[in-house]
């Protein structure tokens, strides 16, 4: 699922080199974290969250083939840096 989220996100943003996707699996539940540049957050989320919802829907459909549960979280890289101070 990590690769799928990464391909979709890089196609949407202006700074594809700043896209970071991490994946953590526990049993049948997979947590995918997508981090993008703060200036690209709007492009990944979309108006009223439509693009974010579409990303989650595509990933959920791909995961259902393997009978997995996937949780996709979207953050900006600046959010992580603020928490480290």
C-alpha positions as CSV (number, residue, x, y, z in Angstrom):
1,X,0.0,0.0,0.0
2,X,2.9,2.3,0.6
3,X,3.9,2.4,-3.0
4,X,0.3,3.1,-4.1
5,X,0.0,6.1,-1.8
6,X,3.4,7.3,-2.9
7,X,2.6,7.2,-6.6
8,X,-0.7,8.9,-6.2
9,X,0.7,11.7,-3.9
10,X,3.7,12.4,-6.1
11,X,1.4,12.8,-9.1
12,X,-0.6,15.5,-7.2
13,X,2.0,17.7,-5.6
14,X,4.4,20.4,-6.9
15,X,7.3,19.0,-4.7
16,X,7.3,15.2,-5.3
17,X,10.8,15.0,-3.7
18,X,9.3,16.0,-0.4
19,X,6.7,13.2,-0.3
20,X,7.4,10.8,2.5
21,X,5.3,7.6,3.0
22,X,5.8,5.3,6.0
23,X,3.9,2.1,6.6
24,X,3.4,0.1,9.8
25,X,1.6,-3.2,9.9
26,X,0.1,-4.9,12.9
27,X,-1.8,-8.1,12.0
28,X,-4.4,-7.2,9.4
29,X,-4.3,-3.5,10.1
30,X,-1.8,-1.3,8.2
31,X,-1.2,2.3,9.0
32,X,0.1,4.4,6.2
33,X,1.4,7.9,7.0
34,X,1.7,10.4,4.1
35,X,3.8,13.5,4.7
36,X,4.0,16.3,2.1
37,X,5.3,19.9,2.0
38,X,3.1,22.4,3.7
39,X,2.5,24.2,0.4
40,X,1.2,20.9,-1.1
41,X,-1.3,20.1,1.7
42,X,-4.2,21.7,-0.2
43,X,-3.5,19.7,-3.3
44,X,-3.5,16.4,-1.4
45,X,-6.6,17.2,0.6
46,X,-8.6,18.9,-2.0
47,X,-11.8,20.9,-1.7
48,X,-13.8,19.7,1.3
49,X,-11.4,16.7,1.5
50,X,-12.5,15.1,-1.7
51,X,-9.0,14.2,-2.9
52,X,-8.0,12.8,0.5
53,X,-11.2,10.7,0.5
54,X,-10.5,9.5,-3.0
55,X,-7.0,8.4,-2.0
56,X,-8.4,6.5,1.0
57,X,-11.1,4.9,-1.2
58,X,-8.6,3.6,-3.7
59,X,-6.2,2.3,-1.0
60,X,-9.1,0.6,0.8
61,X,-10.2,-1.0,-2.4
62,X,-6.7,-2.3,-3.1
63,X,-6.5,-3.6,0.5
64,X,-9.8,-5.4,0.3
65,X,-8.3,-7.8,-2.3
66,X,-5.8,-9.0,0.4
67,X,-8.5,-8.8,3.2
68,X,-6.5,-6.1,5.0
69,X,-7.6,-2.9,6.8
70,X,-5.7,0.2,5.9
71,X,-5.7,3.6,7.7
72,X,-4.2,6.5,5.7
73,X,-3.1,9.6,7.6
74,X,-2.0,12.8,5.8
75,X,0.3,15.4,7.5
76,X,2.6,18.1,6.4
77,X,6.3,17.8,7.2
78,X,6.2,21.1,9.2
79,X,3.8,19.4,11.7
80,X,6.4,16.8,12.6
81,X,9.1,19.5,13.0
82,X,7.0,21.6,15.4
83,X,6.4,18.6,17.7
84,X,10.2,18.0,18.0
85,X,10.9,21.3,19.7
